[in-house]
Amino acid sequence: MITCIYCGYECPDNAHICPNCGKPIIKESMHKQPTFDDIKESLRREKAGVKQEEPRSQTPLIMAACVVLLIALAIYKYL
Ligand SMILES: [Zn+2]
């Protein structure tokens, strides 16, 4: 069990967020400070994740824009 440092709630060991107050759980047993390399690595992973998600998230927007444009053209023809 991990005790939440914010509210004192006893959270499961695998919890990342306190179920009671919703704050991120800081494991007190982990006294190891993150090294500069750890921070760089996590930042690089975040950036890589964002870059991978961009093309996938843009495609439905382009599809939606095309559909709206086609509908607008269809309506314009009927007027
Ligand atoms: Zn809490």
PDB file of the backbone (N, CA, C, O) and the ligand in Angstrom, with CONECT records:
HET     ZN  A 101       1
ATOM      1  N   MET A   1       0.842  -1.205   0.000  1.00  0.00           N
ATOM      2  CA  MET A   1       0.000   0.000   0.000  1.00  0.00           C
ATOM      3  C   MET A   1       0.874   1.251   0.000  1.00  0.00           C
ATOM      4  O   MET A   1       1.936   1.284   0.622  1.00  0.00           O
ATOM      5  N   ILE A   2       0.410   2.272  -0.705  1.00  0.00           N
ATOM      6  CA  ILE A   2       1.093   3.564  -0.729  1.00  0.00           C
ATOM      7  C   ILE A   2       0.150   4.577  -0.091  1.00  0.00           C
ATOM      8  O   ILE A   2      -1.033   4.640  -0.424  1.00  0.00           O
ATOM      9  N   THR A   3       0.686   5.357   0.818  1.00  0.00           N
ATOM     10  CA  THR A   3      -0.143   6.383   1.438  1.00  0.00           C
ATOM     11  C   THR A   3      -0.019   7.671   0.639  1.00  0.00           C
ATOM     12  O   THR A   3       1.085   8.166   0.411  1.00  0.00           O
ATOM     13  N   CYS A   4      -1.147   8.204   0.218  1.00  0.00           N
ATOM     14  CA  CYS A   4      -1.164   9.453  -0.547  1.00  0.00           C
ATOM     15  C   CYS A   4      -0.610  10.584   0.323  1.00  0.00           C
ATOM     16  O   CYS A   4      -1.042  10.778   1.459  1.00  0.00           O
ATOM     17  N   ILE A   5       0.355  11.328  -0.232  1.00  0.00           N
ATOM     18  CA  ILE A   5       0.962  12.413   0.552  1.00  0.00           C
ATOM     19  C   ILE A   5       0.032  13.609   0.650  1.00  0.00           C
ATOM     20  O   ILE A   5       0.243  14.483   1.491  1.00  0.00           O
ATOM     21  N   TYR A   6      -0.993  13.668  -0.190  1.00  0.00           N
ATOM     22  CA  TYR A   6      -1.902  14.819  -0.199  1.00  0.00           C
ATOM     23  C   TYR A   6      -3.050  14.635   0.788  1.00  0.00           C
ATOM     24  O   TYR A   6      -3.389  15.558   1.528  1.00  0.00           O
ATOM     25  N   CYS A   7      -3.660  13.421   0.802  1.00  0.00           N
ATOM     26  CA  CYS A   7      -4.842  13.223   1.646  1.00  0.00           C
ATOM     27  C   CYS A   7      -4.676  12.081   2.631  1.00  0.00           C
ATOM     28  O   CYS A   7      -5.524  11.904   3.505  1.00  0.00           O
ATOM     29  N   GLY A   8      -3.605  11.298   2.519  1.00  0.00           N
ATOM     30  CA  GLY A   8      -3.384  10.215   3.460  1.00  0.00           C
ATOM     31  C   GLY A   8      -4.141   8.940   3.133  1.00  0.00           C
ATOM     32  O   GLY A   8      -4.122   7.988   3.913  1.00  0.00           O
ATOM     33  N   TYR A   9      -4.795   8.915   2.004  1.00  0.00           N
ATOM     34  CA  TYR A   9      -5.550   7.731   1.589  1.00  0.00           C
ATOM     35  C   TYR A   9      -4.588   6.610   1.231  1.00  0.00           C
ATOM     36  O   TYR A   9      -3.541   6.850   0.630  1.00  0.00           O
ATOM     37  N   GLU A  10      -4.944   5.386   1.602  1.00  0.00           N
ATOM     38  CA  GLU A  10      -4.091   4.245   1.290  1.00  0.00           C
ATOM     39  C   GLU A  10      -4.462   3.707  -0.074  1.00  0.00           C
ATOM     40  O   GLU A  10      -5.528   3.119  -0.252  1.00  0.00           O
ATOM     41  N   CYS A  11      -3.569   3.912  -1.047  1.00  0.00           N
ATOM     42  CA  CYS A  11      -3.830   3.553  -2.436  1.00  0.00           C
ATOM     43  C   CYS A  11      -3.161   2.224  -2.758  1.00  0.00           C
ATOM     44  O   CYS A  11      -2.157   1.871  -2.140  1.00  0.00           O
ATOM     45  N   PRO A  12      -3.711   1.480  -3.727  1.00  0.00           N
ATOM     46  CA  PRO A  12      -3.042   0.247  -4.155  1.00  0.00           C
ATOM     47  C   PRO A  12      -1.660   0.544  -4.728  1.00  0.00           C
ATOM     48  O   PRO A  12      -1.412   1.633  -5.247  1.00  0.00           O
ATOM     49  N   ASP A  13      -0.764  -0.435  -4.629  1.00  0.00           N
ATOM     50  CA  ASP A  13       0.616  -0.256  -5.096  1.00  0.00           C
ATOM     51  C   ASP A  13       0.693   0.085  -6.577  1.00  0.00           C
ATOM     52  O   ASP A  13       1.602   0.800  -7.002  1.00  0.00           O
ATOM     53  N   ASN A  14      -0.249  -0.417  -7.366  1.00  0.00           N
ATOM     54  CA  ASN A  14      -0.185  -0.190  -8.815  1.00  0.00           C
ATOM     55  C   ASN A  14      -0.921   1.080  -9.243  1.00  0.00           C
ATOM     56  O   ASN A  14      -0.983   1.382 -10.435  1.00  0.00           O
ATOM     57  N   ALA A  15      -1.480   1.830  -8.287  1.00  0.00           N
ATOM     58  CA  ALA A  15      -2.227   3.037  -8.638  1.00  0.00           C
ATOM     59  C   ALA A  15      -1.269   4.155  -9.011  1.00  0.00           C
ATOM     60  O   ALA A  15      -0.222   4.319  -8.385  1.00  0.00           O
ATOM     61  N   HIS A  16      -1.626   4.920 -10.026  1.00  0.00           N
ATOM     62  CA  HIS A  16      -0.818   6.075 -10.436  1.00  0.00           C
ATOM     63  C   HIS A  16      -1.446   7.371  -9.949  1.00  0.00           C
ATOM     64  O   HIS A  16      -0.764   8.382  -9.785  1.00  0.00           O
ATOM     65  N   ILE A  17      -2.752   7.329  -9.721  1.00  0.00           N
ATOM     66  CA  ILE A  17      -3.476   8.510  -9.260  1.00  0.00           C
ATOM     67  C   ILE A  17      -4.261   8.092  -8.018  1.00  0.00           C
ATOM     68  O   ILE A  17      -4.838   7.005  -7.978  1.00  0.00           O
ATOM     69  N   CYS A  18      -4.280   8.948  -7.020  1.00  0.00           N
ATOM     70  CA  CYS A  18      -5.009   8.658  -5.791  1.00  0.00           C
ATOM     71  C   CYS A  18      -6.508   8.557  -6.089  1.00  0.00           C
ATOM     72  O   CYS A  18      -7.082   9.493  -6.645  1.00  0.00           O
ATOM     73  N   PRO A  19      -7.151   7.443  -5.732  1.00  0.00           N
ATOM     74  CA  PRO A  19      -8.599   7.326  -6.003  1.00  0.00           C
ATOM     75  C   PRO A  19      -9.431   8.274  -5.150  1.00  0.00           C
ATOM     76  O   PRO A  19     -10.594   8.530  -5.462  1.00  0.00           O
ATOM     77  N   ASN A  20      -8.851   8.791  -4.088  1.00  0.00           N
ATOM     78  CA  ASN A  20      -9.593   9.656  -3.171  1.00  0.00           C
ATOM     79  C   ASN A  20      -9.540  11.119  -3.596  1.00  0.00           C
ATOM     80  O   ASN A  20     -10.572  11.788  -3.649  1.00  0.00           O
ATOM     81  N   CYS A  21      -8.341  11.620  -3.898  1.00  0.00           N
ATOM     82  CA  CYS A  21      -8.205  13.049  -4.216  1.00  0.00           C
ATOM     83  C   CYS A  21      -7.792  13.296  -5.662  1.00  0.00           C
ATOM     84  O   CYS A  21      -7.822  14.438  -6.120  1.00  0.00           O
ATOM     85  N   GLY A  22      -7.403  12.239  -6.397  1.00  0.00           N
ATOM     86  CA  GLY A  22      -7.083  12.393  -7.814  1.00  0.00           C
ATOM     87  C   GLY A  22      -5.708  12.950  -8.102  1.00  0.00           C
ATOM     88  O   GLY A  22      -5.386  13.226  -9.258  1.00  0.00           O
ATOM     89  N   LYS A  23      -4.893  13.121  -7.084  1.00  0.00           N
ATOM     90  CA  LYS A  23      -3.540  13.652  -7.300  1.00  0.00           C
ATOM     91  C   LYS A  23      -2.599  12.509  -7.675  1.00  0.00           C
ATOM     92  O   LYS A  23      -2.832  11.367  -7.280  1.00  0.00           O
ATOM     93  N   PRO A  24      -1.537  12.800  -8.434  1.00  0.00           N
ATOM     94  CA  PRO A  24      -0.587  11.736  -8.781  1.00  0.00           C
ATOM     95  C   PRO A  24       0.106  11.198  -7.538  1.00  0.00           C
ATOM     96  O   PRO A  24       0.446  11.946  -6.621  1.00  0.00           O
ATOM     97  N   ILE A  25       0.308   9.889  -7.527  1.00  0.00           N
ATOM     98  CA  ILE A  25       0.903   9.241  -6.365  1.00  0.00           C
ATOM     99  C   ILE A  25       2.412   9.302  -6.465  1.00  0.00           C
ATOM    100  O   ILE A  25       3.001   8.916  -7.475  1.00  0.00           O
ATOM    101  N   ILE A  26       3.022   9.786  -5.417  1.00  0.00           N
ATOM    102  CA  ILE A  26       4.477   9.829  -5.326  1.00  0.00           C
ATOM    103  C   ILE A  26       4.877   8.732  -4.354  1.00  0.00           C
ATOM    104  O   ILE A  26       4.529   8.758  -3.174  1.00  0.00           O
ATOM    105  N   LYS A  27       5.621   7.767  -4.886  1.00  0.00           N
ATOM    106  CA  LYS A  27       6.029   6.641  -4.061  1.00  0.00           C
ATOM    107  C   LYS A  27       7.168   7.088  -3.159  1.00  0.00           C
ATOM    108  O   LYS A  27       8.255   7.440  -3.618  1.00  0.00           O
ATOM    109  N   GLU A  28       6.883   7.061  -1.855  1.00  0.00           N
ATOM    110  CA  GLU A  28       7.880   7.536  -0.895  1.00  0.00           C
ATOM    111  C   GLU A  28       9.068   6.599  -0.817  1.00  0.00           C
ATOM    112  O   GLU A  28      10.159   6.999  -0.412  1.00  0.00           O
ATOM    113  N   SER A  29       8.850   5.332  -1.211  1.00  0.00           N
ATOM    114  CA  SER A  29       9.948   4.375  -1.178  1.00  0.00           C
ATOM    115  C   SER A  29      10.967   4.670  -2.274  1.00  0.00           C
ATOM    116  O   SER A  29      12.120   4.247  -2.195  1.00  0.00           O
ATOM    117  N   MET A  30      10.524   5.404  -3.303  1.00  0.00           N
ATOM    118  CA  MET A  30      11.428   5.733  -4.407  1.00  0.00           C
ATOM    119  C   MET A  30      12.149   7.042  -4.100  1.00  0.00           C
ATOM    120  O   MET A  30      11.728   8.117  -4.527  1.00  0.00           O
ATOM    121  N   HIS A  31      13.237   6.928  -3.357  1.00  0.00           N
ATOM    122  CA  HIS A  31      13.985   8.128  -2.993  1.00  0.00           C
ATOM    123  C   HIS A  31      14.957   8.537  -4.086  1.00  0.00           C
ATOM    124  O   HIS A  31      15.544   9.619  -4.042  1.00  0.00           O
ATOM    125  N   LYS A  32      15.119   7.662  -5.064  1.00  0.00           N
ATOM    126  CA  LYS A  32      16.062   7.946  -6.159  1.00  0.00           C
ATOM    127  C   LYS A  32      15.573   9.168  -6.937  1.00  0.00           C
ATOM    128  O   LYS A  32      14.444   9.186  -7.428  1.00  0.00           O
ATOM    129  N   GLN A  33      16.410  10.166  -7.043  1.00  0.00           N
ATOM    130  CA  GLN A  33      16.069  11.362  -7.812  1.00  0.00           C
ATOM    131  C   GLN A  33      16.218  11.048  -9.300  1.00  0.00           C
ATOM    132  O   GLN A  33      17.162  10.361  -9.690  1.00  0.00           O
ATOM    133  N   PRO A  34      15.303  11.537 -10.134  1.00  0.00           N
ATOM    134  CA  PRO A  34      15.484  11.296 -11.568  1.00  0.00           C
ATOM    135  C   PRO A  34      16.704  12.047 -12.090  1.00  0.00           C
ATOM    136  O   PRO A  34      16.891  13.231 -11.812  1.00  0.00           O
ATOM    137  N   THR A  35      17.509  11.349 -12.832  1.00  0.00           N
ATOM    138  CA  THR A  35      18.712  11.979 -13.389  1.00  0.00           C
ATOM    139  C   THR A  35      18.312  12.819 -14.599  1.00  0.00           C
ATOM    140  O   THR A  35      17.197  12.713 -15.108  1.00  0.00           O
ATOM    141  N   PHE A  36      19.242  13.650 -15.043  1.00  0.00           N
ATOM    142  CA  PHE A  36      18.988  14.492 -16.208  1.00  0.00           C
ATOM    143  C   PHE A  36      18.690  13.627 -17.429  1.00  0.00           C
ATOM    144  O   PHE A  36      17.852  13.971 -18.262  1.00  0.00           O
ATOM    145  N   ASP A  37      19.400  12.484 -17.519  1.00  0.00           N
ATOM    146  CA  ASP A  37      19.165  11.572 -18.647  1.00  0.00           C
ATOM    147  C   ASP A  37      17.756  10.990 -18.594  1.00  0.00           C
ATOM    148  O   ASP A  37      17.121  10.805 -19.633  1.00  0.00           O
ATOM    149  N   ASP A  38      17.261  10.697 -17.380  1.00  0.00           N
ATOM    150  CA  ASP A  38      15.897  10.167 -17.238  1.00  0.00           C
ATOM    151  C   ASP A  38      14.884  11.177 -17.758  1.00  0.00           C
ATOM    152  O   ASP A  38      13.943  10.814 -18.464  1.00  0.00           O
ATOM    153  N   ILE A  39      15.079  12.448 -17.407  1.00  0.00           N
ATOM    154  CA  ILE A  39      14.151  13.505 -17.822  1.00  0.00           C
ATOM    155  C   ILE A  39      14.209  13.673 -19.342  1.00  0.00           C
ATOM    156  O   ILE A  39      13.182  13.800 -20.008  1.00  0.00           O
ATOM    157  N   LYS A  40      15.435  13.669 -19.873  1.00  0.00           N
ATOM    158  CA  LYS A  40      15.587  13.801 -21.329  1.00  0.00           C
ATOM    159  C   LYS A  40      14.892  12.663 -22.046  1.00  0.00           C
ATOM    160  O   LYS A  40      14.218  12.869 -23.055  1.00  0.00           O
ATOM    161  N   GLU A  41      15.061  11.443 -21.511  1.00  0.00           N
ATOM    162  CA  GLU A  41      14.472  10.250 -22.124  1.00  0.00           C
ATOM    163  C   GLU A  41      12.948  10.341 -22.100  1.00  0.00           C
ATOM    164  O   GLU A  41      12.293  10.033 -23.095  1.00  0.00           O
ATOM    165  N   SER A  42      12.381  10.762 -20.967  1.00  0.00           N
ATOM    166  CA  SER A  42      10.924  10.843 -20.864  1.00  0.00           C
ATOM    167  C   SER A  42      10.376  11.928 -21.780  1.00  0.00           C
ATOM    168  O   SER A  42       9.305  11.763 -22.365  1.00  0.00           O
ATOM    169  N   LEU A  43      11.101  13.039 -21.909  1.00  0.00           N
ATOM    170  CA  LEU A  43      10.685  14.116 -22.810  1.00  0.00           C
ATOM    171  C   LEU A  43      10.721  13.650 -24.253  1.00  0.00           C
ATOM    172  O   LEU A  43       9.828  13.956 -25.044  1.00  0.00           O
ATOM    173  N   ARG A  44      11.778  12.896 -24.588  1.00  0.00           N
ATOM    174  CA  ARG A  44      11.904  12.404 -25.962  1.00  0.00           C
ATOM    175  C   ARG A  44      10.770  11.431 -26.270  1.00  0.00           C
ATOM    176  O   ARG A  44      10.219  11.437 -27.371  1.00  0.00           O
ATOM    177  N   ARG A  45      10.423  10.592 -25.286  1.00  0.00           N
ATOM    178  CA  ARG A  45       9.321   9.641 -25.488  1.00  0.00           C
ATOM    179  C   ARG A  45       8.005  10.395 -25.675  1.00  0.00           C
ATOM    180  O   ARG A  45       7.188  10.018 -26.515  1.00  0.00           O
ATOM    181  N   GLU A  46       7.799  11.455 -24.900  1.00  0.00           N
ATOM    182  CA  GLU A  46       6.570  12.252 -25.017  1.00  0.00           C
ATOM    183  C   GLU A  46       6.479  12.868 -26.405  1.00  0.00           C
ATOM    184  O   GLU A  46       5.429  12.833 -27.046  1.00  0.00           O
ATOM    185  N   LYS A  47       7.602  13.437 -26.865  1.00  0.00           N
ATOM    186  CA  LYS A  47       7.616  14.072 -28.182  1.00  0.00           C
ATOM    187  C   LYS A  47       7.368  13.057 -29.282  1.00  0.00           C
ATOM    188  O   LYS A  47       6.623  13.317 -30.227  1.00  0.00           O
ATOM    189  N   ALA A  48       8.000  11.892 -29.151  1.00  0.00           N
ATOM    190  CA  ALA A  48       7.819  10.832 -30.150  1.00  0.00           C
ATOM    191  C   ALA A  48       6.361  10.379 -30.171  1.00  0.00           C
ATOM    192  O   ALA A  48       5.797  10.139 -31.239  1.00  0.00           O
ATOM    193  N   GLY A  49       5.755  10.264 -28.998  1.00  0.00           N
ATOM    194  CA  GLY A  49       4.358   9.849 -28.919  1.00  0.00           C
ATOM    195  C   GLY A  49       3.443  10.859 -29.578  1.00  0.00           C
ATOM    196  O   GLY A  49       2.495  10.480 -30.265  1.00  0.00           O
ATOM    197  N   VAL A  50       3.715  12.150 -29.378  1.00  0.00           N
ATOM    198  CA  VAL A  50       2.891  13.201 -29.976  1.00  0.00           C
ATOM    199  C   VAL A  50       3.027  13.161 -31.484  1.00  0.00           C
ATOM    200  O   VAL A  50       2.039  13.282 -32.209  1.00  0.00           O
ATOM    201  N   LYS A  51       4.280  12.987 -31.967  1.00  0.00           N
ATOM    202  CA  LYS A  51       4.498  12.971 -33.413  1.00  0.00           C
ATOM    203  C   LYS A  51       3.798  11.800 -34.072  1.00  0.00           C
ATOM    204  O   LYS A  51       3.298  11.912 -35.192  1.00  0.00           O
ATOM    205  N   GLN A  52       3.766  10.665 -33.366  1.00  0.00           N
ATOM    206  CA  GLN A  52       3.114   9.485 -33.937  1.00  0.00           C
ATOM    207  C   GLN A  52       1.605   9.676 -34.007  1.00  0.00           C
ATOM    208  O   GLN A  52       0.946   9.152 -34.905  1.00  0.00           O
ATOM    209  N   GLU A  53       1.061  10.430 -33.054  1.00  0.00           N
ATOM    210  CA  GLU A  53      -0.397  10.575 -32.991  1.00  0.00           C
ATOM    211  C   GLU A  53      -0.911  11.624 -33.978  1.00  0.00           C
ATOM    212  O   GLU A  53      -2.072  11.570 -34.382  1.00  0.00           O
ATOM    213  N   GLU A  54      -0.065  12.575 -34.368  1.00  0.00           N
ATOM    214  CA  GLU A  54      -0.536  13.681 -35.202  1.00  0.00           C
ATOM    215  C   GLU A  54      -1.180  13.247 -36.524  1.00  0.00           C
ATOM    216  O   GLU A  54      -2.289  13.690 -36.822  1.00  0.00           O
ATOM    217  N   PRO A  55      -0.522  12.392 -37.334  1.00  0.00           N
ATOM    218  CA  PRO A  55      -1.147  12.055 -38.625  1.00  0.00           C
ATOM    219  C   PRO A  55      -2.472  11.333 -38.446  1.00  0.00           C
ATOM    220  O   PRO A  55      -3.395  11.521 -39.238  1.00  0.00           O
ATOM    221  N   ARG A  56      -2.571  10.497 -37.395  1.00  0.00           N
ATOM    222  CA  ARG A  56      -3.799   9.747 -37.167  1.00  0.00           C
ATOM    223  C   ARG A  56      -4.941  10.675 -36.758  1.00  0.00           C
ATOM    224  O   ARG A  56      -6.082  10.486 -37.180  1.00  0.00           O
ATOM    225  N   SER A  57      -4.629  11.687 -35.929  1.00  0.00           N
ATOM    226  CA  SER A  57      -5.694  12.557 -35.441  1.00  0.00           C
ATOM    227  C   SER A  57      -6.113  13.569 -36.498  1.00  0.00           C
ATOM    228  O   SER A  57      -7.229  14.087 -36.444  1.00  0.00           O
ATOM    229  N   GLN A  58      -5.228  13.864 -37.472  1.00  0.00           N
ATOM    230  CA  GLN A  58      -5.560  14.848 -38.504  1.00  0.00           C
ATOM    231  C   GLN A  58      -6.434  14.239 -39.594  1.00  0.00           C
ATOM    232  O   GLN A  58      -7.256  14.939 -40.185  1.00  0.00           O
ATOM    233  N   THR A  59      -6.269  12.949 -39.867  1.00  0.00           N
ATOM    234  CA  THR A  59      -7.010  12.308 -40.954  1.00  0.00           C
ATOM    235  C   THR A  59      -8.522  12.438 -40.799  1.00  0.00           C
ATOM    236  O   THR A  59      -9.186  12.818 -41.763  1.00  0.00           O
ATOM    237  N   PRO A  60      -9.100  12.140 -39.627  1.00  0.00           N
ATOM    238  CA  PRO A  60     -10.570  12.293 -39.521  1.00  0.00           C
ATOM    239  C   PRO A  60     -11.022  13.729 -39.723  1.00  0.00           C
ATOM    240  O   PRO A  60     -12.119  13.967 -40.228  1.00  0.00           O
ATOM    241  N   LEU A  61     -10.190  14.693 -39.335  1.00  0.00           N
ATOM    242  CA  LEU A  61     -10.543  16.099 -39.524  1.00  0.00           C
ATOM    243  C   LEU A  61     -10.606  16.439 -41.006  1.00  0.00           C
ATOM    244  O   LEU A  61     -11.518  17.139 -41.445  1.00  0.00           O
ATOM    245  N   ILE A  62      -9.637  15.945 -41.783  1.00  0.00           N
ATOM    246  CA  ILE A  62      -9.622  16.197 -43.226  1.00  0.00           C
ATOM    247  C   ILE A  62     -10.830  15.535 -43.879  1.00  0.00           C
ATOM    248  O   ILE A  62     -11.478  16.120 -44.746  1.00  0.00           O
ATOM    249  N   MET A  63     -11.128  14.294 -43.447  1.00  0.00           N
ATOM    250  CA  MET A  63     -12.301  13.573 -43.961  1.00  0.00           C
ATOM    251  C   MET A  63     -13.576  14.350 -43.666  1.00  0.00           C
ATOM    252  O   MET A  63     -14.442  14.491 -44.529  1.00  0.00           O
ATOM    253  N   ALA A  64     -13.684  14.853 -42.441  1.00  0.00           N
ATOM    254  CA  ALA A  64     -14.875  15.612 -42.043  1.00  0.00           C
ATOM    255  C   ALA A  64     -14.984  16.887 -42.864  1.00  0.00           C
ATOM    256  O   ALA A  64     -16.078  17.272 -43.278  1.00  0.00           O
ATOM    257  N   ALA A  65     -13.853  17.541 -43.100  1.00  0.00           N
ATOM    258  CA  ALA A  65     -13.850  18.776 -43.892  1.00  0.00           C
ATOM    259  C   ALA A  65     -14.309  18.489 -45.319  1.00  0.00           C
ATOM    260  O   ALA A  65     -15.076  19.264 -45.892  1.00  0.00           O
ATOM    261  N   CYS A  66     -13.841  17.371 -45.900  1.00  0.00           N
ATOM    262  CA  CYS A  66     -14.240  16.983 -47.259  1.00  0.00           C
ATOM    263  C   CYS A  66     -15.733  16.704 -47.320  1.00  0.00           C
ATOM    264  O   CYS A  66     -16.402  17.125 -48.264  1.00  0.00           O
ATOM    265  N   VAL A  67     -16.260  16.006 -46.333  1.00  0.00           N
ATOM    266  CA  VAL A  67     -17.693  15.675 -46.304  1.00  0.00           C
ATOM    267  C   VAL A  67     -18.506  16.954 -46.220  1.00  0.00           C
ATOM    268  O   VAL A  67     -19.491  17.115 -46.940  1.00  0.00           O
ATOM    269  N   VAL A  68     -18.100  17.863 -45.346  1.00  0.00           N
ATOM    270  CA  VAL A  68     -18.817  19.139 -45.182  1.00  0.00           C
ATOM    271  C   VAL A  68     -18.792  19.915 -46.504  1.00  0.00           C
ATOM    272  O   VAL A  68     -19.798  20.500 -46.907  1.00  0.00           O
ATOM    273  N   LEU A  69     -17.638  19.913 -47.170  1.00  0.00           N
ATOM    274  CA  LEU A  69     -17.491  20.620 -48.438  1.00  0.00           C
ATOM    275  C   LEU A  69     -18.414  20.021 -49.503  1.00  0.00           C
ATOM    276  O   LEU A  69     -19.068  20.754 -50.245  1.00  0.00           O
ATOM    277  N   LEU A  70     -18.463  18.677 -49.574  1.00  0.00           N
ATOM    278  CA  LEU A  70     -19.331  17.996 -50.542  1.00  0.00           C
ATOM    279  C   LEU A  70     -20.792  18.310 -50.285  1.00  0.00           C
ATOM    280  O   LEU A  70     -21.555  18.547 -51.221  1.00  0.00           O
ATOM    281  N   ILE A  71     -21.182  18.311 -49.016  1.00  0.00           N
ATOM    282  CA  ILE A  71     -22.571  18.614 -48.649  1.00  0.00           C
ATOM    283  C   ILE A  71     -22.891  20.055 -49.042  1.00  0.00           C
ATOM    284  O   ILE A  71     -23.958  20.341 -49.584  1.00  0.00           O
ATOM    285  N   ALA A  72     -21.955  20.950 -48.760  1.00  0.00           N
ATOM    286  CA  ALA A  72     -22.153  22.362 -49.088  1.00  0.00           C
ATOM    287  C   ALA A  72     -22.320  22.541 -50.600  1.00  0.00           C
ATOM    288  O   ALA A  72     -23.165  23.318 -51.044  1.00  0.00           O
ATOM    289  N   LEU A  73     -21.506  21.815 -51.401  1.00  0.00           N
ATOM    290  CA  LEU A  73     -21.594  21.882 -52.862  1.00  0.00           C
ATOM    291  C   LEU A  73     -22.924  21.334 -53.353  1.00  0.00           C
ATOM    292  O   LEU A  73     -23.543  21.893 -54.258  1.00  0.00           O
ATOM    293  N   ALA A  74     -23.360  20.227 -52.741  1.00  0.00           N
ATOM    294  CA  ALA A  74     -24.644  19.612 -53.111  1.00  0.00           C
ATOM    295  C   ALA A  74     -25.786  20.551 -52.835  1.00  0.00           C
ATOM    296  O   ALA A  74     -26.685  20.695 -53.664  1.00  0.00           O
ATOM    297  N   ILE A  75     -25.771  21.190 -51.690  1.00  0.00           N
ATOM    298  CA  ILE A  75     -26.813  22.152 -51.328  1.00  0.00           C
ATOM    299  C   ILE A  75     -26.776  23.353 -52.296  1.00  0.00           C
ATOM    300  O   ILE A  75     -27.818  23.848 -52.727  1.00  0.00           O
ATOM    301  N   TYR A  76     -25.571  23.801 -52.622  1.00  0.00           N
ATOM    302  CA  TYR A  76     -25.401  24.961 -53.503  1.00  0.00           C
ATOM    303  C   TYR A  76     -25.985  24.673 -54.894  1.00  0.00           C
ATOM    304  O   TYR A  76     -26.594  25.547 -55.511  1.00  0.00           O
ATOM    305  N   LYS A  77     -25.792  23.429 -55.381  1.00  0.00           N
ATOM    306  CA  LYS A  77     -26.319  23.050 -56.706  1.00  0.00           C
ATOM    307  C   LYS A  77     -27.838  23.059 -56.733  1.00  0.00           C
ATOM    308  O   LYS A  77     -28.448  23.445 -57.730  1.00  0.00           O
ATOM    309  N   TYR A  78     -28.450  22.628 -55.620  1.00  0.00           N
ATOM    310  CA  TYR A  78     -29.905  22.529 -55.566  1.00  0.00           C
ATOM    311  C   TYR A  78     -30.573  23.891 -55.422  1.00  0.00           C
ATOM    312  O   TYR A  78     -31.765  24.025 -55.701  1.00  0.00           O
ATOM    313  N   LEU A  79     -29.828  24.896 -54.992  1.00  0.00           N
ATOM    314  CA  LEU A  79     -30.429  26.212 -54.771  1.00  0.00           C
ATOM    315  C   LEU A  79     -30.649  26.932 -56.094  1.00  0.00           C
ATOM    316  O   LEU A  79     -31.147  28.058 -56.109  1.00  0.00           O
TER     317      LEU A  79
HETATM  318 ZN    ZN A 101      -5.014  11.441  -2.109  1.00  0.00          ZN2+
END
